[in-house]
Amino acid sequence: MLTMTAEQARNKNIPTRIAQRWRVSRAAQVATFAFADVIIILASTVLAFFARFEGAIPIDFIRIIAPTALSASLLFPLLFLVFGLYGYIWRYVGVPALVRLGWVTATGVLVMLVMDLLLTAPPLGRPIPLGTLLIFGVMAFTGFLGVRVFGRLIAYVQSAQPIGDPRRVLVVGAGSAGSLLIRDIESNRELGLKIVGLVDDDPAKMRLSLGRSRVLGNVEDLARLVLENDVDALFVAMPGATPSALRRVLAACGRTGLPVKLVPFLASGRSSVGIWDLQDVRLEDLVERDPVEVDTEAVKRRIHGSRVLVTGAAGSIGSELCRQIAALEPTRLTMVEMDESRLYETFLEVREICGTAAWMSLTDIRSKQKLLSVFRRERPEIVIHAAAYKHVPLMEYEPAEAIKANVLGTMNVIQACEESGVEDLTLISTDKAVTPSTVMGATKRLAERLSIEAASRGMSTTIVRFGNVLGSRGSVVPLFEQAMRRGDSIRITHPDVTRYFMSISEAVQLVLEAGTLTRGVDVFVLEMGEPVRILDIAQTMIQMAGGGADVEFSGLRPAEKMHEVLVSAEEQLIPTESERVLRLSALPRQGPGFRDVEPLVRLALADSDGDSIRQELKRVLPEYSGETGGNV
């Protein structure tokens, strides 16, 4: 049996080591291409003279070959360097680079022609015949092109063999994004991916190819193609698709049970799309919501140049409010929050948008004196009150804390607004304030009533109700994602529970627009679309992650509603100028005011037991239907 000595092994690996060092050395690559260009120039010069004179070169012209070749050998590498042609990674070269190569070559030939004319001596004529220059230009360009395309060809051949055992990928979408994505994957063997084909609904693309990959069928064929081609993952490259078309494609992908990655909408229209643009499918991509159309000019007129204060500024809604407000160029944006870390993170992000207009205040809205001092210092004209405790089960355990934050906190904000001359107050409310069955819902209902009472004293007040937002802290989507990452079962209270959903960004856009529609005092309800079964969300998320998680039902929690409602039986909605913002036809009948809720607040401040607080809450707010028995 023949064996290889260590010395032989080292010698055998020398070419590999040299190739690896060449690939990482930019100077070595430039020197290699420049050397190849010089060889091409020398050969093209000799061949151009030879072709021009059909092999019989006159002696006078033989003497000019060497100076011509030397001059061209200096000129063309210099031009390539100046015009950045040595800066390309030629394994990824595209048509724009080749077009530039042609223009630079033509420029070099033009420079040689000008020098030829300047050096012309009347008795002898031009040193370099015009025909020779033209033949030289064609030959040189062909050589330059060949060297560079050769590098691309080598990379193409290498990429045909992925490293190791590759994951087999089917790409959905044979448009420009799909083409760019495939090119990136095929150019990077180290990714360990192999494109087995494409899927597209355009009949004109059927059986056509992008690179080495062919369009194998349409979306309806996905399940069959996955089985026939032993596919491991699906990449959806349709960033410009309409929401309805994308949902149909994602639904078909979900039925395969394979992991799905998506090129996001933000990548549409880009000249480069690659593997790093792919992201997990978000619930926003699956819930049937059409794009929001907002009167941005009206919103900007309200915010631009104003002093704005946002409470709960580091929460899911509050932080997005701050980001969108900052982009509208307020004179001052004050972010009020009690969570130190999240406040500072939000402040740094918002400061990048509106600079010194942004400011932060570490303030608990339950502290009346601190809140008043902030209002007196900042003198806001517009206040958006987003601070609240909103987690339903936790507030059932801690009713006193719900009263302190949602009732006392709102009272403090209203009083600070009145004492500081605030012109415009917006309260972020919730669908759970409608016929409230939970402590949290009851406290938000009281906050609505207190705000309406404040409007009777002359302050413009806007109340905006909406349901769940996608991806907010404590909502079901992040909880489901965490459970899947841990390998745990997803827990749902009941298989028929439904909830309304909208994205955080969409909710905030509509909240800001609602502020432009108010007529002194209004309760607005955001149009939330159709309710979605929580079980359907869980099953879709499991499918998109490639399966592997179970669903468990834990039973409805005390006071939990099976289905959410946005208005009570006695309330009616009427349209506004905005398609997605609806107005209550009449304000709720006058309910408890500041004096009525003071006994409830005193009980909460004394940290009384839950039964006492619930009993007082039911006295103050008769429509509250929650349990008055012990804690849940």
N, C-alpha and C positions, 0 to 999 in steps of 0.2 A: 504494500500500500504506500502510495506516495504521500509525503507530508511536506508542508511548506515551512521553511525556516522563518525565524522572526525577521531576519534581514530581508528575505524575499517578500514577506508580508508588508514590511515598511516600504520597500521599493514599489510594490504593486499599488500601494495607497497614495504614492506621491502625486500622480495625476489628479486623483480625487481631491487631495488637500489643496493643490494648486487651483483647481476649479472653484473650490469653496472660497478660498481667499480672494480670487478674482471677483466673485459675485458680491463680496462685501466691500471691496475697495473701489470707490468711485474714481480715484485717480488712475487705477489700473485699467478700468473700463474705458475711460476717455482716451488714455494713451493707446489702447488697442484699436479703438475705432479710428483715431487720428493716423496711426500707422497704416491701417487698412486703406484709408482714404488716400494717403500718399502713394501707395502701391497702385491703386486704381488710377490716380492722376498720371503717374508715370506711364503706365501701360496705355491709357487712353490717348496720351499725347503722341506716343510713337505710332499707335494704330491709326490715329486720325490723319497724320502726315502720310502714312503708308497708303491708306485708303484714298486720300485726296489725289495722290499722284500715281495710283494704280501700281504701286510697288517700285516705280522708277523715280525716286526722290532726287531733285537737282541738288548739286553740291552746296549751293548757297542756302538752301532750306535745311539741309542736314545740319549745318552749323547752328541753326536757330532752334533745333529741337531741344537741346539741353537747357538753354536759358528759359525757353517756354515752359518746360516741365518743372524747372526749379521755381520759377515765378508762381505757377499754378499750385505747386506743392505748399507754398507759403500762404497764398491767397485763400484757397478754399478752406483749409482747417481754421484759419483766422475768422472767416465769415461764419462758419459753423459754430465757432465758439461765441462770437458776438450775438448771433441770432438764437442761441440756446439749443442748438440741435444736439450738442453733446450732453445736454441735461435731461434728455428723455430716457426713460427705462424702456428700451426697445422691445423687450418681450411683451410689453403691453401697447405697442405702437398702434395708432389708429390712422384713419384717413386724414385728419387735420395735420398730423405730424408729417405725413408723406407729401401733402400739398405744400407745406412749408419747405420741405426738402427741395421740391421742384422749383419754388420761387427763389430760394437761396442759390441753387445751382445756376439758374438763369441770370441772377444778379452777378455771379462770378464770371460767367461768360461775357456779360455786358461790360464788366470792368476790363476784362482782357481785350475786348473789341475797342474800347476807348483808348487803352494804352497802345494798342496796335495802330490806331489812327494817328495818335500823337507822335509815334516813333517812325511814321512813314517818311521815307526819303524819296524825293521825286524820281531820281534815276532808277532806283531799285524797286519802287512800289512798296506795298505793305509787307512787313516781315512775316506775318502769319496770314495766309489766304483766308478769305471769309468762309469758304467751304470747309477748310480744316477746323475752324472754330466751331462751326455748326456740328460737324461730325464729332469733335471732341466733347461738346456739351451733351450730346445724346449718349455717347459711350460712358462718360463720367457719371451722368445721372443714373444710367442703368446699373453701373457698378455700385454707386452709393446705395441705391435702392436695394440691390441684391444683398449687400452685406447686412443691412438693417432688417430686411424681411427674413433673412436667414435666422437671426436671433429670435424673431417671433415664431418661426417655424419650429425651432428646437423646443421652445417653451410649449408650443401646441402639442408636439409629439410627446413630450414629457408628461403633460397634464392628462393625456389619455390614460395613464396608469396611476390612479390614486394610490397614496401610500397606505399600506396595511389593508385591512378588511373594511372597505368604505361603507358608509350609510347610503342606502339607495333612496334617492329623492325624486319625487314627481313634482314638477312646477306647474301651477295653475295660472295661466295667463301668458299668451305668446305675443305680447306687445313689446313696447320699448323697454319697460321695466323688467319684464321676463328675460329679454335678450341681454340686458346689462348684468342682471343677476347671474345668468348662466355663464357669461364671459368671466365674471369675477371668480366663480366657483371653479371653472375649468382652468383658470390661470393660477390657482392656488392648490396644488396637490396636497399640501400639508393639512388642509381642512378635513381630509378624509371623507369627502362627499363624492357621489357619482350621480349625475343626472341621468335618469332612465328614460325620460321623455317629458312631453308637455301636454297640457289639456287646455283647450280653448273652444268657446262656443261659436266662433266665427267660421262658417263653412268654407270660406275662401282659404283659410289657413290649414285645413285638414291635410295631413300627410306632408306638409312642408316642414323644413328643418331650420332650426336656429343653432348655428355651430354644429356640433355633432348630435344634437338632440332633435327628435322629430315630434310633431304634434300627433298624438296617438288617438285622440278622441275628444269628446266634449264633457261638460261637467256631469251629465247624466251617466257617463261611462266610468266615473271615478271608482266606484266599488269594484267593478270588473278589472280595470286596469291595475288597481292596487294588488289584487290577487295574482294576476298574470305576470306582473313584473317584480313581485316580491319587494314591494315598496316599504321603506322604514319610516318615512316622514313626508309631509306635504308642505311645500312653500307656495304661498299665495302671493303672486306679484301683479296685483290689480289696484294700484294706489289711486287711480282716477275713476274707479267704478262708483256707480251710484250706491247709496246705502242699501236699497232694496236688492240690487244685483249682488252686492257683496254678502248680504245676509244669506241669499240663496246658495251662493258658493260655499260659505262657511258651514251652512247646514249640511250640505252634501259631504264636505270634508269631515264634519263631526261624526257622520254615520259610519265612516270607515274605522273609527276608533284609533286613528294614528295621531301622533303629535302634529300640531299645525303651527306654522310660523307665518307672519304676515308682513309684507312691505307696507308701511303706514301711508296714510293720505299725504302727509307732509313731504313724502318723496316724489309725489307726482310732479312731472315737469322738470325734474332734475336731470342734468346731463350725466350723472354717475349714480348708479345704484349698486350696492354690493351686499355681501353676506352680513355685514355689520349693521345694515339697516333693518334687518329682520327683527321682529319683536313678537312676543306672545299675543294671542288674540285677547282683546279686552272685552269686557261685557258691553261697553259702548258700541262695539262693532256688531253686537248680536241683538240688542234691544231695538225694537222698531221705532226709531226716532228720526225724523227728517231734519235737515240742517235748520238752525234758528236764523230767522231774519229779523234784525233789530234796527230800529231807527237810531243809528249811531250818531247822527248829527244832533238829534234832540238830546241824547245822553251826554254828548260832549259839551253842548251848550250849558247843561246843568252843572257839570263837574269842572270844566275848564276854568281856571282862575279862581276857584272857590277853595275855602278852607274846609276840609273834610276830616271827620273823626270816625273811626270804626272800632267798635268794641268786639271782643272775641277775635282779635285780628290774626291770631295764629291758628285758629281752627280751620277745618276744611273749607267752610264757606267764607269765613273771615279773611283767610289768606288769599283766596282767589279774588275776593272783593278788592283787596289792597292791590293786587297785581293789575287788575283791569282798571281800577281808578287811577293808579300811578301812570298808566299809559295815556290817560286823558288830560294830563298836565294840570293837576290842581296846584294852587299856590302853596298849600300845606296839606299833608296827609299824616294824621296822627294815629298811630296804631296802639290801641289799649288792650292789654292782655295780662293775665296773671301767671301764665306758663313761661318762665324765664327763658329756657332753652329754645323753645319753638318761636318765641317772640323775636329773639335775636337772629335766628336763622331767617325768619320772614323779613325782618328789617334789612338784612344784608342783601337779600334777593330784590326787594322792592327799591332799595336805594340805587341799585344798578339801573333801574328803569327811570326814576324821576329825580335822582340826585339828592340835593339838600332839601328838597321839598318834603322828604320822608322823615318822620320822627317816630320814636317809640316811647311808651310809658308803661312801666311794670306796675299795673294797677288792678286791684280787685274791685269790681263794680259794687261789691257789698260794702265797701268802705266809702261812706258818703262824703266825708271830708276830703279824702284823697282825690276822689273823682271830681269834686267841685274845684279843687285847686288845679287839676289838669284842664278842666273846661275854661277856667278863668285865664289861665296862661295861654292856651292854644286858641281860644275864641273861635270855635268851629261854627260854620254856617250850615253845614249839612252833617247830620249824625246818622250812621247806620248801626243799629243795635243788633249785633249778631251773637253776642255772648249769651250762653245759656248752658245749663245741664240738660242733655237731651237723651241720654241712654235710659230707655224705659225700665228695664229690669232693675238697674242700680238705683233709680229714683224711687222704685217701690220699696227697696230696702232702706233708703235714706230720704224719707219725705221732708225732713227738716231742711236738709241741704238743698232740695229742689225748691222749697219756698224761699230760702235765703238768696239763691242765685237768680231764679226766674221771676220771683215776685218782688222781693226787696231790691234786687239788682236793677230791675226795670224801673221801680219807683225812684231809685237814686239817679238813674240816667235821665228820666223825665224831669226831675227837679233840677238837675244840673243844666239841662237844656233850657228850662224856663228862666233860671237865674242868669244864664249867660246869653240870653237872647237868640238862641238857635232858631233858625227860620224853618228848618226842614228835618223831620225825624222819620226814619224808616225802621220798622220793627220786623225782623225776620221771625215769622211764626211757622206753624207746622200743621199738617193735616190732622195730627193727633189732638189738636185743640178743638176739633169738631166733635160735639157730643162726647166729651172726654170720659174715658173709662180708666185712665191711668193717672197717677200723681203728676207725671211729667206733662201729659196733655192738659190736665186741669190748671197747672201753673202757667202754661203758655196761653190758655184761654183767659186767665186773669190778666196776664200781661197785655193781651189784646184790649181788654176792657179798660185797663188803666190808660193805655195809649189813646183810646177813643175819648176818654174823659179829658185827657190833656188837650185834645183838639178843640173841645168845647171852650177852652180858655184861650184859644187864639193861635195855637201852634199848628202848622201844617203837618199832618201825620199820615203816613202810608204804612199799611200793614200788608205783608205779603206772605201768603200761605203756600207751601208746597210739600210734596212727599219726600221719599227717600232720594238721596243723590248717590250716584255710582262712585264707589271708591272712597267714600268718606270714612274717617276713623270710627270703628265700631259698627259699620254697616256689614251686611252679610258677605259681600264679595271678598274683602280682605280676610274675613274670618274663614271663609271656605278655602281661600288660597293657602292660608297658614296651615289648615288641617291637612290639605293635600301634600304640602311640603313635608309635614311630619309623618305622613303615611297613615294618618288617622281617618276615621269615618267622618263624613260631613253630617252634622246634626241639624235637622229641620223640625220645627214644632209640629207641623201638620202638612200632609201632602197637598191639601187644597188651599193653603194660605197664599194670598196674592198681595202684591205691593206695587205701587207706582214707582217708576225710576226715571231719573234724568241725570245727565252729566253735571258735575259741579260747575263747569264753565258755562253751560247753557243756563243753569239756574241763576247764576250771578248776572249774566247778561240781561235776563228777564227782570231780575230784581231792580237793576239800575234803570231799565226802561220803565218799569212800573212807577218809579219816582217821578218820571216826566209826565205821567198820565193823571196824577192825583188832582182832585178838585178841592183840596183843603183837608179832607179826611176821607179815606177810602180803605176798604179791605179788598185786596186783589188775590186771586187764586191763579196759580200758574197752570196752564194746560199741560197735563202730565202724560197724555197719550193713553194707551190701553194698559190696564194692570197686568202684571206679569206673575206667573206662578213661581214661587221661590224654588219649588222642586225642579221646574224646567231650567232655571238658571244653574242649579247645582249639577244637573245631568249634563248640560251643555259644557260647563267648565270641566267636568270629568272627561268628557269626550275629547275636548280640545287638548287636554293634557295627556292624551293617550291612554285613558282608563286607569284602573288600579285603585280606585277609592270607592267605598260603599256609602250609602245614605242611611241614616238612622232617624227615626221619628221619636221625639221626646214628649210630644203632647203640648197643647196650648198652655202658655203661662197664664197665671191669674190676671184678669183684666185685658188680656191681649185680644185684639180684633182679628177675625178671620180675613176680612177685607177692609181696606181703608176707604174712607169717604172724605171728600174735600169740602163739602158743604152739608149742613144739617137739613132736616126735613123742611124747616120753615124758611130756609135760605134759597135764593135763586141767583143764577149767574147770568150776566148779560155781557155781550161782546164789547171790546174797546177798540181803539185804533190799532192795537197790536193783536195779531192772530193768536198768539200764545199767552196773552194776559187777559184774564176775565175779571170782571168787577162784580161784587155783591150788589144786588139790586137795591138793597136797603141795609143800613148798618144794624148790627145786633142791638136788640133793645137795651136800654141803659141798664147796666149791671153794677156790680160793686165798684166803688171808687177807693180812693186812698184811705178814708176813714174806716170803710167797711172791712178792709183787709188788715188793718193794724193789729187786731187781736190774733189773727192767724200768724202774722209776722212775729209777734211777741212770743207765741208758743214755739216757733221755729228757733228764734234766738235763744230761747231757754232750753233748747234741745229736748223738748218734751217727747213723750213716747209716740209711736206711730199711730196708735188708735186715736189719741186725742187730736193729733194733727189732721187725720183723715175726717174725723167728725166735724171739726171746725171748717175744713175745706168744703165739706158737703153743705154746711150751713151757709157759707159765703157764696158758694157756687152750686145751686141746687141741681143743675144738669150733670154734675159730676156723678158718675154711676159706679165708681170704684168700690172695692171692698172696704168696709170699715173694721173688719176683724183684724187679727194679728198680722204681723209682718209676713211677707211671702218670701 
